[in-house]
């Protein structure tokens, strides 16, 4: 479904050029859950944004191939890319309060993908948005639909963002640090929700995190990134139990001795 080959991303400014992603390769089939883990600045989010088609085309140089369902996302025109963004490929971010428009009610934002990509009538869009909010296990979804983002808790906002991302039944969901701003209990609930979405709908999930224990809980495979490079990759259990690289060993050593257990 998704194949990334030799992805390089360079950022240009007036004084210098910095390569932030270097020769990254990854593959995902339908229904896969793949984690990318690394510290801030490792290149994991830039890789995810490139796959989502959300990087600027003006001050960045991207090379290699990102092939989604046979389409090279780095070379296709904007019209083709827009048909995929938010519909076949959806993304949720770390802090939904920054991602949601504070002056638009939650329901309208949840149904936005349907408004952009389909000809579904207003009443049906609302019905499907309320069902999407119900699917992410929000109580009283009708009230949530009519709420503004600031009226919801952090966990509720993140569920609403997941509802917005999933309303079009995308093939790929990219989750960029979706639990970092939440407390441990809500983190566990969001991870369980992502597992449920993957199991029931077959949605492939690319999960970005700095937390290797969280990735190990959710994902089947993982890429470990440092300074724009993939330094180690494989099955989560193998890397978690027998890491080869010193950097990976350091990430594992940094895990609290009693991390919460979501399984």
C-alpha positions as CSV (number, residue, x, y, z in Angstrom):
1,X,0.0,0.0,0.0
2,X,2.8,2.5,1.0
3,X,6.4,2.3,-0.1
4,X,9.0,4.9,0.8
5,X,12.4,4.6,-0.9
6,X,15.5,6.7,-0.4
7,X,13.5,9.6,1.0
8,X,15.7,12.7,1.6
9,X,14.4,16.1,2.8
10,X,16.6,19.2,2.7
11,X,15.5,22.5,4.2
12,X,16.9,25.6,2.6
13,X,17.3,29.0,4.2
14,X,19.3,32.1,3.2
15,X,22.5,30.9,4.8
16,X,22.6,27.1,4.6
17,X,21.0,23.8,3.6
18,X,20.2,21.2,6.3
19,X,19.3,17.6,5.5
20,X,16.7,16.5,8.0
21,X,15.8,13.1,6.5
22,X,18.4,10.9,4.9
23,X,17.7,7.9,2.7
24,X,14.7,6.6,4.7
25,X,13.0,3.4,3.5
26,X,9.8,1.9,4.8
27,X,6.9,-0.3,3.6
28,X,3.4,-0.7,4.9
29,X,0.6,-3.1,3.8
30,X,-3.1,-2.7,4.5
31,X,-3.8,-3.1,8.2
32,X,-0.2,-2.7,9.3
33,X,0.7,-0.7,12.4
34,X,4.2,0.7,12.0
35,X,5.9,2.9,14.6
36,X,8.6,5.5,14.1
37,X,10.4,6.4,17.2
38,X,13.2,8.9,18.0
39,X,14.0,12.0,19.9
40,X,13.0,15.5,18.9
41,X,14.8,16.4,15.7
42,X,15.3,12.8,14.6
43,X,13.3,13.3,11.4
44,X,10.3,11.2,12.3
45,X,7.7,13.9,12.0
46,X,9.2,15.3,8.8
47,X,9.0,11.8,7.3
48,X,5.3,11.6,8.4
49,X,4.5,15.0,7.0
50,X,6.1,14.1,3.7
51,X,3.9,11.0,3.4
52,X,0.9,13.1,4.2
53,X,1.9,15.7,1.6
54,X,2.0,18.5,4.1
55,X,5.5,19.8,3.5
56,X,6.1,23.0,1.7
57,X,7.2,22.7,-2.0
58,X,9.0,26.0,-1.9
59,X,11.7,26.0,0.8
60,X,12.3,22.3,0.9
61,X,13.9,19.8,-1.4
62,X,12.5,16.3,-1.4
63,X,13.9,13.4,-3.3
64,X,13.3,9.6,-3.5
65,X,9.9,8.0,-3.8
66,X,6.8,7.9,-1.7
67,X,4.4,5.5,-3.5
68,X,0.8,5.2,-2.2
69,X,-1.4,2.8,-4.0
70,X,0.8,3.1,-7.1
71,X,0.9,7.0,-7.0
72,X,4.2,8.7,-6.4
73,X,3.2,11.5,-3.9
74,X,6.4,13.5,-4.5
75,X,5.8,13.8,-8.2
76,X,2.0,13.8,-8.6
77,X,0.3,17.2,-9.3
78,X,-1.5,19.1,-6.6
79,X,-5.0,18.1,-7.8
80,X,-4.2,14.4,-7.4
81,X,-2.6,15.0,-4.0
82,X,-5.6,17.0,-2.7
83,X,-7.9,14.0,-3.6
84,X,-5.8,11.8,-1.3
85,X,-5.2,14.2,1.6
86,X,-7.7,13.9,4.4
87,X,-9.6,11.2,2.5
88,X,-7.3,8.2,1.7
89,X,-4.5,9.5,3.9
90,X,-5.5,11.2,7.2
91,X,-3.4,12.6,10.0
92,X,-3.9,13.4,13.7
93,X,-1.5,15.6,15.7
94,X,-0.1,16.0,19.1
95,X,-2.2,18.8,20.4
96,X,-5.8,19.0,19.1
97,X,-6.4,22.4,20.6
98,X,-3.9,23.8,18.2
99,X,-5.2,21.8,15.3
100,X,-8.9,22.5,15.8
101,X,-10.3,25.9,14.8
102,X,-11.5,27.5,18.0
103,X,-14.3,29.5,16.4
104,X,-15.9,26.6,14.5
105,X,-18.0,24.0,16.2
106,X,-16.5,20.5,16.5
107,X,-19.1,18.8,14.4
108,X,-18.5,21.0,11.4
109,X,-14.7,20.2,11.6
110,X,-15.4,16.5,11.9
111,X,-17.4,16.5,8.7
112,X,-15.1,18.8,6.8
113,X,-13.5,15.9,4.8
114,X,-16.9,14.8,3.5
115,X,-17.7,18.4,2.5
116,X,-14.4,18.7,0.6
117,X,-14.3,15.3,-1.1
118,X,-17.9,14.2,-1.6
119,X,-21.3,15.5,-2.7
120,X,-23.1,14.2,0.4
121,X,-25.9,16.5,1.5
122,X,-25.7,18.6,4.7
123,X,-28.1,16.5,6.7
124,X,-26.3,13.3,5.9
125,X,-22.9,14.8,6.7
126,X,-24.2,15.8,10.1
127,X,-25.5,12.3,10.7
128,X,-22.2,10.7,9.7
129,X,-20.3,13.1,11.8
130,X,-22.3,12.3,14.9
131,X,-21.8,8.6,14.1
132,X,-18.1,9.2,13.8
133,X,-18.1,10.9,17.2
134,X,-20.0,7.9,18.6
135,X,-17.5,5.5,17.0
136,X,-14.7,7.0,19.0
137,X,-16.6,6.4,22.1
138,X,-17.6,10.0,23.0
139,X,-20.6,10.2,25.3
140,X,-23.5,12.3,24.0
141,X,-22.0,12.8,20.5
142,X,-24.9,15.1,19.6
143,X,-23.8,17.6,22.2
144,X,-20.1,17.2,21.2
145,X,-21.1,18.0,17.6
146,X,-22.5,21.4,18.8
147,X,-19.6,22.2,21.1
148,X,-16.6,24.4,20.5
149,X,-13.1,22.9,21.0
150,X,-12.5,24.8,24.3
151,X,-15.6,23.2,25.8
152,X,-14.1,19.7,25.6
153,X,-11.4,18.1,27.7
154,X,-8.0,17.2,26.1
155,X,-9.0,13.6,25.7
156,X,-12.4,14.5,24.2
157,X,-10.7,16.8,21.7
158,X,-8.2,14.1,20.7
159,X,-11.1,11.7,20.1
160,X,-12.9,14.3,18.0
161,X,-9.7,14.7,15.9
162,X,-9.6,10.9,15.4
163,X,-13.3,11.0,14.4
164,X,-12.5,13.7,11.8
165,X,-9.6,11.7,10.5
166,X,-11.6,8.5,10.2
167,X,-14.9,9.8,8.9
168,X,-13.8,9.2,5.3
169,X,-12.6,5.6,6.1
170,X,-9.0,6.3,5.0
171,X,-6.6,3.5,4.1
172,X,-3.8,5.2,6.1
173,X,-4.0,7.0,9.4
174,X,-0.8,8.9,10.4
175,X,-0.7,9.6,14.2
176,X,2.0,12.1,15.1
177,X,2.6,12.0,18.9
178,X,-1.2,11.8,19.5
179,X,-0.9,11.0,23.2
180,X,2.0,13.2,24.4
181,X,-0.2,16.0,25.7
182,X,-2.5,13.7,27.6
183,X,-2.3,12.1,31.0
184,X,-1.4,8.4,31.3
185,X,-4.9,7.2,31.8
186,X,-6.2,9.0,28.7
187,X,-3.1,7.9,26.7
188,X,-4.0,4.3,27.4
189,X,-7.6,4.9,26.2
190,X,-6.4,6.6,23.0
191,X,-4.0,3.7,22.2
192,X,-6.8,1.2,22.8
193,X,-9.0,3.2,20.4
194,X,-6.4,3.1,17.7
195,X,-6.1,-0.6,18.2
196,X,-9.8,-1.0,17.8
197,X,-9.9,1.1,14.6
198,X,-7.1,-1.0,13.2
199,X,-8.8,-4.3,14.0
200,X,-12.3,-3.4,13.0
201,X,-11.7,-1.3,9.9
202,X,-8.3,-2.6,8.7
203,X,-6.9,0.9,8.7
204,X,-3.1,1.0,8.4
205,X,-1.6,3.2,11.2
206,X,1.8,5.0,11.1
207,X,2.4,5.9,14.7
208,X,5.0,8.6,15.5
209,X,6.4,8.8,19.0
210,X,9.4,9.4,21.2
211,X,8.2,6.7,23.6
212,X,9.5,3.3,22.6
213,X,7.4,1.5,25.3
214,X,4.2,3.1,23.8
215,X,5.3,2.0,20.3
216,X,6.0,-1.5,21.6
217,X,2.4,-1.6,23.1
218,X,0.7,-0.6,19.9
219,X,2.8,-1.4,16.9
220,X,4.0,-4.6,15.2
221,X,7.1,-3.1,13.6
222,X,9.2,-0.1,14.4
223,X,11.8,2.2,12.8
224,X,14.2,3.9,15.2
225,X,15.4,7.3,13.8
226,X,18.3,9.5,14.8
227,X,19.6,12.6,13.0
228,X,17.4,11.9,10.0
229,X,18.6,8.3,9.6
230,X,16.9,5.0,10.3
231,X,19.5,3.4,12.7
232,X,17.5,0.2,13.5
233,X,14.3,-1.4,12.3
234,X,12.4,-4.6,12.8
235,X,9.7,-6.3,14.9
236,X,9.0,-4.4,18.0
237,X,9.5,-7.4,20.3
238,X,12.9,-8.1,18.8
239,X,14.2,-4.5,19.0
240,X,12.7,-4.0,22.5
241,X,14.2,-7.2,23.9
242,X,17.5,-7.3,22.0
243,X,18.4,-3.9,20.6
244,X,21.6,-3.8,18.4
245,X,22.3,0.0,18.3
246,X,23.6,2.0,21.3
247,X,21.1,4.7,20.5
248,X,18.2,2.3,20.7
249,X,19.6,0.9,24.0
250,X,19.6,4.4,25.3
251,X,15.9,5.0,24.4
252,X,15.0,1.7,26.2
253,X,17.1,2.6,29.2
254,X,15.2,5.9,29.4
255,X,11.8,4.1,29.8
256,X,10.4,4.4,33.4
257,X,10.8,1.2,35.4
258,X,7.0,0.9,35.8
259,X,5.5,2.1,32.5
260,X,1.7,1.8,32.3
261,X,0.4,-1.4,30.9
262,X,-2.1,-1.0,28.1
263,X,-2.2,-4.5,26.8
